[in-house]
Amino acid sequence: MPPLRPLIRLLPALLALGFGVPQTPAAADPISVFVSIPPQQYIVQQIGAELVHVQTLVPPGADAHTYEPKPGQMAQLAGARLYFSIGISFEKAWLPKIIAANPQLKVVASDQGLAKLPMGHHHRETAQGHEPDSEESALDPHVWLSPPLVITMGETIQAALAKADPVHAPRFEENFRKFARQMDDLNAQIRTLLADKGGARFISLHPSWGYFADTYGLVQIPVELEGKEPKAAQLRDLIRQARQMKITVVFTQPQFSPRSAQLIAAEIGGQVIPADPLAADLPATLLHMARALRSAAR
């Protein structure tokens, strides 16, 4: 048997070379990811965890219809690997420019495979009849406001992250499954809150809540379409409808002026409740909406 002392002297060198030590994949830099709006960042972060570095193009409180990326954001986009789009207005104008600045950027439509609704599918009917406008021919992009649709989006995001970083594909799948369970639980919680509110109507400043309404058997009545305030005659008709339907709440969001909502609430003896569909904490947003509707529909 050879003497042990020479082997002991060699042990530190052997350990440094990795002999006898279980090998793990070397830590890689997080995947640089951009998304359009804060709710997407929440979804990607839940699935990617520390393996992704997610940045949002449209900051909280900004209008996603008209937002223009800052020069600093364009510079950061030049180094990104993935961009998850969602189908909102500004993407049509800016994604071609973003791709031109970074031809290696992989753009993934996180809303792919979802059956979208027309933007005006829940509309108010005036005494003169409903007049379709240009936004109604467009598709409603607010798919992130329905937990079942969010799960489908999450599956698309998981697949894209796994393709970009195959080494960590099992981790992305595990995170997605956990996230899907959380969304299922959230969906069940909201259904319980709104169990006896089927057919309830609510007024929203902007038509952001169509998928939420469809998922839970509600009817959204928007004040604005295309961000335009209603004309005086349309506003009078909306107030008349709200009184007939005994609606007592008007939802606003920070991206639009609350003036019309405040006027309607004053005329119907109701209240204005803020509900931001672009808020980063998606579960909190949806629970806030459900609880407000449950309280208002009593």
C-alpha positions as a Markdown table, in Angstrom:
| # | Residue | x | y | z |
|---|---|---|---|---|
| 1 | Met | 0.0 | 0.0 | 0.0 |
| 2 | Pro | 1.5 | 3.4 | -0.9 |
| 3 | Pro | 2.2 | 5.8 | 1.9 |
| 4 | Leu | -0.8 | 8.2 | 2.6 |
| 5 | Arg | 1.2 | 11.4 | 3.3 |
| 6 | Pro | 2.0 | 12.1 | -0.5 |
| 7 | Leu | -1.7 | 11.5 | -1.3 |
| 8 | Ile | -2.8 | 13.9 | 1.4 |
| 9 | Arg | -0.4 | 16.5 | 0.0 |
| 10 | Leu | -2.1 | 16.1 | -3.4 |
| 11 | Leu | -5.6 | 16.3 | -2.1 |
| 12 | Pro | -6.1 | 20.1 | -2.4 |
| 13 | Ala | -4.9 | 20.0 | -6.0 |
| 14 | Leu | -7.1 | 17.1 | -6.9 |
| 15 | Leu | -10.2 | 18.9 | -5.4 |
| 16 | Ala | -9.3 | 22.0 | -7.3 |
| 17 | Leu | -9.3 | 20.0 | -10.5 |
| 18 | Gly | -12.8 | 18.6 | -9.6 |
| 19 | Phe | -11.8 | 15.0 | -8.9 |
| 20 | Gly | -14.2 | 13.4 | -6.5 |
| 21 | Val | -16.5 | 16.4 | -6.5 |
| 22 | Pro | -20.0 | 16.1 | -8.1 |
| 23 | Gln | -20.1 | 18.3 | -11.2 |
| 24 | Thr | -22.9 | 20.8 | -11.8 |
| 25 | Pro | -23.5 | 22.9 | -14.9 |
| 26 | Ala | -21.6 | 26.2 | -14.8 |
| 27 | Ala | -23.8 | 29.1 | -13.8 |
| 28 | Ala | -24.8 | 31.0 | -16.9 |
| 29 | Asp | -25.8 | 34.6 | -17.3 |
| 30 | Pro | -29.6 | 35.1 | -17.0 |
| 31 | Ile | -31.4 | 35.3 | -20.3 |
| 32 | Ser | -32.0 | 38.9 | -21.1 |
| 33 | Val | -35.8 | 39.3 | -21.8 |
| 34 | Phe | -38.0 | 42.2 | -22.6 |
| 35 | Val | -41.8 | 42.3 | -22.4 |
| 36 | Ser | -44.3 | 45.0 | -23.3 |
| 37 | Ile | -46.2 | 45.5 | -20.1 |
| 38 | Pro | -45.8 | 44.8 | -16.3 |
| 39 | Pro | -48.3 | 41.9 | -16.1 |
| 40 | Gln | -46.1 | 40.0 | -18.6 |
| 41 | Gln | -43.1 | 40.7 | -16.5 |
| 42 | Tyr | -44.8 | 39.0 | -13.5 |
| 43 | Ile | -45.6 | 35.9 | -15.6 |
| 44 | Val | -42.1 | 35.6 | -17.1 |
| 45 | Gln | -40.5 | 36.1 | -13.7 |
| 46 | Gln | -42.6 | 33.3 | -12.1 |
| 47 | Ile | -41.5 | 30.9 | -14.8 |
| 48 | Gly | -37.9 | 32.0 | -15.3 |
| 49 | Ala | -37.0 | 33.0 | -11.7 |
| 50 | Glu | -33.4 | 33.9 | -11.3 |
| 51 | Leu | -32.5 | 32.4 | -14.7 |
| 52 | Val | -34.0 | 35.4 | -16.5 |
| 53 | His | -33.5 | 39.2 | -16.4 |
| 54 | Val | -36.8 | 40.7 | -17.4 |
| 55 | Gln | -37.4 | 44.4 | -18.3 |
| 56 | Thr | -40.7 | 46.0 | -19.2 |
| 57 | Leu | -40.9 | 48.5 | -22.1 |
| 58 | Val | -44.1 | 50.3 | -21.0 |
| 59 | Pro | -43.6 | 51.5 | -17.4 |
| 60 | Pro | -46.4 | 51.5 | -14.8 |
| 61 | Gly | -49.0 | 54.2 | -15.4 |
| 62 | Ala | -48.0 | 54.8 | -19.0 |
| 63 | Asp | -50.5 | 54.5 | -21.9 |
| 64 | Ala | -49.6 | 51.3 | -23.8 |
| 65 | His | -51.6 | 52.6 | -26.8 |
| 66 | Thr | -49.2 | 55.6 | -27.4 |
| 67 | Tyr | -46.0 | 54.8 | -25.6 |
| 68 | Glu | -42.7 | 55.5 | -27.3 |
| 69 | Pro | -39.6 | 53.7 | -26.0 |
| 70 | Lys | -36.8 | 55.9 | -24.6 |
| 71 | Pro | -33.4 | 55.9 | -26.2 |
| 72 | Gly | -31.9 | 54.1 | -23.2 |
| 73 | Gln | -34.5 | 51.3 | -23.6 |
| 74 | Met | -33.6 | 50.9 | -27.3 |
| 75 | Ala | -30.0 | 50.6 | -26.3 |
| 76 | Gln | -30.9 | 47.9 | -23.8 |
| 77 | Leu | -33.1 | 46.1 | -26.3 |
| 78 | Ala | -30.0 | 45.8 | -28.6 |
| 79 | Gly | -28.6 | 43.3 | -26.2 |
| 80 | Ala | -31.8 | 41.3 | -25.4 |
| 81 | Arg | -32.3 | 37.7 | -26.5 |
| 82 | Leu | -36.0 | 37.4 | -26.2 |
| 83 | Tyr | -39.0 | 39.7 | -26.6 |
| 84 | Phe | -42.5 | 38.5 | -25.5 |
| 85 | Ser | -45.1 | 40.5 | -27.4 |
| 86 | Ile | -48.8 | 40.7 | -26.3 |
| 87 | Gly | -50.6 | 42.3 | -29.2 |
| 88 | Ile | -51.0 | 45.8 | -27.9 |
| 89 | Ser | -51.1 | 48.9 | -30.1 |
| 90 | Phe | -47.6 | 50.3 | -29.8 |
| 91 | Glu | -46.0 | 47.0 | -30.8 |
| 92 | Lys | -47.2 | 47.4 | -34.4 |
| 93 | Ala | -45.2 | 50.6 | -34.8 |
| 94 | Trp | -42.2 | 49.7 | -32.6 |
| 95 | Leu | -41.4 | 46.0 | -33.0 |
| 96 | Pro | -40.0 | 46.4 | -36.6 |
| 97 | Lys | -37.7 | 49.2 | -35.3 |
| 98 | Ile | -36.6 | 47.0 | -32.3 |
| 99 | Ile | -35.9 | 44.1 | -34.6 |
| 100 | Ala | -33.9 | 46.3 | -36.9 |
| 101 | Ala | -31.8 | 47.4 | -34.0 |
| 102 | Asn | -31.2 | 43.8 | -32.9 |
| 103 | Pro | -31.7 | 41.3 | -35.7 |
| 104 | Gln | -30.7 | 38.4 | -33.4 |
| 105 | Leu | -33.7 | 39.2 | -31.1 |
| 106 | Lys | -36.2 | 36.4 | -30.9 |
| 107 | Val | -39.8 | 37.8 | -30.8 |
| 108 | Val | -42.3 | 35.4 | -29.3 |
| 109 | Ala | -46.0 | 36.2 | -29.3 |
| 110 | Ser | -47.1 | 35.3 | -25.8 |
| 111 | Asp | -50.7 | 35.5 | -26.9 |
| 112 | Gln | -50.4 | 32.9 | -29.6 |
| 113 | Gly | -53.0 | 30.2 | -29.8 |
| 114 | Leu | -55.6 | 32.3 | -27.9 |
| 115 | Ala | -59.0 | 33.0 | -29.4 |
| 116 | Lys | -59.3 | 36.7 | -29.1 |
| 117 | Leu | -62.5 | 38.7 | -28.8 |
| 118 | Pro | -63.4 | 41.9 | -30.7 |
| 119 | Met | -62.5 | 45.0 | -28.7 |
| 120 | Gly | -66.1 | 46.1 | -28.6 |
| 121 | His | -67.8 | 42.8 | -28.0 |
| 122 | His | -69.3 | 44.2 | -24.8 |
| 123 | His | -70.8 | 47.5 | -25.7 |
| 124 | Arg | -73.4 | 49.9 | -24.6 |
| 125 | Glu | -76.5 | 50.3 | -26.7 |
| 126 | Thr | -77.7 | 53.9 | -27.0 |
| 127 | Ala | -81.1 | 55.1 | -27.8 |
| 128 | Gln | -79.9 | 55.8 | -31.4 |
| 129 | Gly | -78.4 | 52.2 | -31.6 |
| 130 | His | -74.9 | 51.1 | -31.4 |
| 131 | Glu | -72.5 | 52.5 | -33.9 |
| 132 | Pro | -69.4 | 50.4 | -34.4 |
| 133 | Asp | -66.1 | 52.3 | -34.3 |
| 134 | Ser | -62.6 | 51.4 | -35.6 |
| 135 | Glu | -61.5 | 49.8 | -32.4 |
| 136 | Glu | -64.3 | 47.3 | -32.5 |
| 137 | Ser | -62.9 | 45.7 | -35.6 |
| 138 | Ala | -59.6 | 45.2 | -33.7 |
| 139 | Leu | -59.0 | 42.3 | -31.3 |
| 140 | Asp | -58.9 | 42.9 | -27.6 |
| 141 | Pro | -55.3 | 42.4 | -26.3 |
| 142 | His | -56.2 | 42.2 | -22.6 |
| 143 | Val | -55.9 | 38.4 | -22.4 |
| 144 | Trp | -53.8 | 38.6 | -19.2 |
| 145 | Leu | -56.9 | 39.5 | -17.2 |
| 146 | Ser | -58.3 | 35.9 | -17.4 |
| 147 | Pro | -56.4 | 33.3 | -15.3 |
| 148 | Pro | -57.2 | 30.4 | -17.7 |
| 149 | Leu | -55.7 | 32.4 | -20.6 |
| 150 | Val | -52.7 | 33.3 | -18.5 |
| 151 | Ile | -51.9 | 29.6 | -18.0 |
| 152 | Thr | -51.8 | 29.2 | -21.8 |
| 153 | Met | -49.6 | 32.2 | -22.1 |
| 154 | Gly | -47.3 | 30.7 | -19.4 |
| 155 | Glu | -47.0 | 27.5 | -21.4 |
| 156 | Thr | -45.8 | 29.5 | -24.5 |
| 157 | Ile | -43.3 | 31.4 | -22.3 |
| 158 | Gln | -42.0 | 28.3 | -20.8 |
| 159 | Ala | -41.4 | 26.7 | -24.2 |
| 160 | Ala | -39.5 | 29.8 | -25.4 |
| 161 | Leu | -37.3 | 30.0 | -22.4 |
| 162 | Ala | -36.5 | 26.2 | -22.6 |
| 163 | Lys | -35.5 | 26.7 | -26.3 |
| 164 | Ala | -33.3 | 29.6 | -25.4 |
| 165 | Asp | -31.7 | 27.8 | -22.4 |
| 166 | Pro | -32.1 | 24.0 | -22.9 |
| 167 | Val | -29.9 | 23.2 | -19.9 |
| 168 | His | -32.5 | 24.7 | -17.6 |
| 169 | Ala | -35.5 | 23.4 | -19.4 |
| 170 | Pro | -36.6 | 21.1 | -16.5 |
| 171 | Arg | -36.4 | 24.0 | -14.2 |
| 172 | Phe | -38.6 | 26.1 | -16.4 |
| 173 | Glu | -41.1 | 23.3 | -16.7 |
| 174 | Glu | -41.2 | 22.8 | -12.9 |
| 175 | Asn | -41.7 | 26.6 | -12.4 |
| 176 | Phe | -44.5 | 26.6 | -15.0 |
| 177 | Arg | -46.4 | 23.8 | -13.3 |
| 178 | Lys | -46.2 | 25.6 | -10.0 |
| 179 | Phe | -47.4 | 28.8 | -11.6 |
| 180 | Ala | -50.3 | 27.0 | -13.4 |
| 181 | Arg | -51.4 | 25.6 | -10.0 |
| 182 | Gln | -51.4 | 29.1 | -8.6 |
| 183 | Met | -53.4 | 30.4 | -11.5 |
| 184 | Asp | -55.9 | 27.5 | -11.0 |
| 185 | Asp | -56.2 | 28.4 | -7.4 |
| 186 | Leu | -56.7 | 32.1 | -8.2 |
| 187 | Asn | -59.4 | 31.2 | -10.8 |
| 188 | Ala | -61.2 | 29.1 | -8.2 |
| 189 | Gln | -61.0 | 31.9 | -5.6 |
| 190 | Ile | -62.5 | 34.4 | -8.0 |
| 191 | Arg | -65.2 | 32.0 | -9.1 |
| 192 | Thr | -66.2 | 31.6 | -5.4 |
| 193 | Leu | -66.2 | 35.4 | -4.9 |
| 194 | Leu | -68.5 | 35.9 | -8.0 |
| 195 | Ala | -70.5 | 32.7 | -7.7 |
| 196 | Asp | -73.9 | 34.4 | -7.4 |
| 197 | Lys | -73.0 | 37.4 | -9.6 |
| 198 | Gly | -73.7 | 35.9 | -13.0 |
| 199 | Gly | -74.9 | 38.4 | -15.5 |
| 200 | Ala | -73.9 | 41.4 | -13.3 |
| 201 | Arg | -73.0 | 44.5 | -15.3 |
| 202 | Phe | -70.3 | 47.0 | -14.5 |
| 203 | Ile | -69.1 | 50.2 | -16.1 |
| 204 | Ser | -65.4 | 50.5 | -17.0 |
| 205 | Leu | -63.7 | 53.7 | -18.2 |
| 206 | His | -61.8 | 51.8 | -20.9 |
| 207 | Pro | -62.9 | 48.4 | -22.4 |
| 208 | Ser | -60.1 | 46.5 | -20.7 |
| 209 | Trp | -62.1 | 43.8 | -18.8 |
| 210 | Gly | -63.8 | 41.9 | -21.6 |
| 211 | Tyr | -61.9 | 38.6 | -20.9 |
| 212 | Phe | -62.4 | 38.9 | -17.2 |
| 213 | Ala | -66.1 | 39.5 | -17.8 |
| 214 | Asp | -66.4 | 36.5 | -20.2 |
| 215 | Thr | -64.6 | 34.2 | -17.8 |
| 216 | Tyr | -66.8 | 34.9 | -14.9 |
| 217 | Gly | -70.2 | 35.5 | -16.7 |
| 218 | Leu | -70.3 | 39.3 | -16.3 |
| 219 | Val | -71.1 | 42.2 | -18.7 |
| 220 | Gln | -68.6 | 45.0 | -19.2 |
| 221 | Ile | -70.1 | 48.4 | -20.3 |
| 222 | Pro | -67.2 | 50.7 | -21.4 |
| 223 | Val | -67.3 | 54.5 | -21.2 |
| 224 | Glu | -64.5 | 55.0 | -23.7 |
| 225 | Leu | -63.5 | 53.4 | -26.9 |
| 226 | Glu | -60.1 | 54.1 | -28.5 |
| 227 | Gly | -59.4 | 56.4 | -25.5 |
| 228 | Lys | -62.1 | 58.9 | -26.6 |
| 229 | Glu | -64.5 | 60.3 | -24.2 |
| 230 | Pro | -68.2 | 59.9 | -25.1 |
| 231 | Lys | -70.2 | 62.7 | -26.7 |
| 232 | Ala | -72.8 | 64.4 | -24.5 |
| 233 | Ala | -75.7 | 62.4 | -26.0 |
| 234 | Gln | -73.8 | 59.1 | -25.5 |
| 235 | Leu | -73.0 | 60.0 | -21.9 |
| 236 | Arg | -76.7 | 60.7 | -21.2 |
| 237 | Asp | -77.7 | 57.4 | -22.6 |
| 238 | Leu | -75.0 | 55.6 | -20.6 |
| 239 | Ile | -76.2 | 57.3 | -17.4 |
| 240 | Arg | -79.8 | 56.3 | -18.2 |
| 241 | Gln | -78.7 | 52.7 | -18.8 |
| 242 | Ala | -76.8 | 52.6 | -15.5 |
| 243 | Arg | -79.8 | 53.8 | -13.6 |
| 244 | Gln | -82.1 | 51.2 | -15.2 |
| 245 | Met | -79.5 | 48.4 | -14.5 |
| 246 | Lys | -78.9 | 49.7 | -10.9 |
| 247 | Ile | -75.2 | 49.9 | -11.5 |
| 248 | Thr | -73.4 | 51.5 | -8.6 |
| 249 | Val | -69.7 | 51.3 | -9.5 |
| 250 | Val | -67.5 | 52.8 | -12.3 |
| 251 | Phe | -64.0 | 51.4 | -12.7 |
| 252 | Thr | -61.2 | 53.7 | -13.8 |
| 253 | Gln | -57.6 | 53.1 | -14.6 |
| 254 | Pro | -54.6 | 55.5 | -14.3 |
| 255 | Gln | -53.8 | 55.6 | -18.0 |
| 256 | Phe | -56.9 | 57.6 | -18.8 |
| 257 | Ser | -58.6 | 60.8 | -17.4 |
| 258 | Pro | -61.3 | 59.8 | -14.8 |
| 259 | Arg | -63.5 | 62.8 | -15.7 |
| 260 | Ser | -66.3 | 60.9 | -17.5 |
| 261 | Ala | -66.3 | 58.2 | -14.8 |
| 262 | Gln | -66.6 | 60.7 | -12.0 |
| 263 | Leu | -69.5 | 62.4 | -13.8 |
| 264 | Ile | -71.3 | 59.1 | -14.3 |
| 265 | Ala | -70.8 | 58.0 | -10.7 |
| 266 | Ala | -72.1 | 61.4 | -9.4 |
| 267 | Glu | -75.3 | 61.1 | -11.6 |
| 268 | Ile | -76.1 | 57.5 | -10.6 |
| 269 | Gly | -75.1 | 57.9 | -6.9 |
| 270 | Gly | -72.3 | 55.4 | -7.3 |
| 271 | Gln | -68.6 | 55.3 | -6.6 |
| 272 | Val | -65.5 | 55.4 | -8.7 |
| 273 | Ile | -63.1 | 52.5 | -8.0 |
| 274 | Pro | -59.5 | 52.4 | -9.5 |
| 275 | Ala | -58.5 | 49.1 | -11.1 |
| 276 | Asp | -55.3 | 49.1 | -13.1 |
| 277 | Pro | -55.3 | 46.3 | -15.7 |
| 278 | Leu | -51.6 | 47.0 | -16.3 |
| 279 | Ala | -50.5 | 46.7 | -12.7 |
| 280 | Ala | -47.5 | 44.4 | -12.1 |
| 281 | Asp | -49.0 | 42.2 | -9.4 |
| 282 | Leu | -51.5 | 40.3 | -11.6 |
| 283 | Pro | -53.1 | 38.1 | -8.8 |
| 284 | Ala | -53.7 | 41.2 | -6.6 |
| 285 | Thr | -55.2 | 43.1 | -9.6 |
| 286 | Leu | -57.7 | 40.3 | -10.4 |
| 287 | Leu | -58.7 | 39.7 | -6.8 |
| 288 | His | -59.2 | 43.4 | -6.3 |
| 289 | Met | -61.5 | 43.5 | -9.3 |
| 290 | Ala | -63.5 | 40.4 | -8.1 |
| 291 | Arg | -63.9 | 41.8 | -4.5 |
| 292 | Ala | -65.0 | 45.2 | -5.7 |
| 293 | Leu | -67.6 | 43.6 | -8.0 |
| 294 | Arg | -68.9 | 41.3 | -5.3 |
| 295 | Ser | -69.3 | 44.3 | -3.0 |
| 296 | Ala | -70.9 | 46.5 | -5.6 |
| 297 | Ala | -73.3 | 43.8 | -6.8 |
| 298 | Arg | -74.8 | 43.2 | -3.4 |
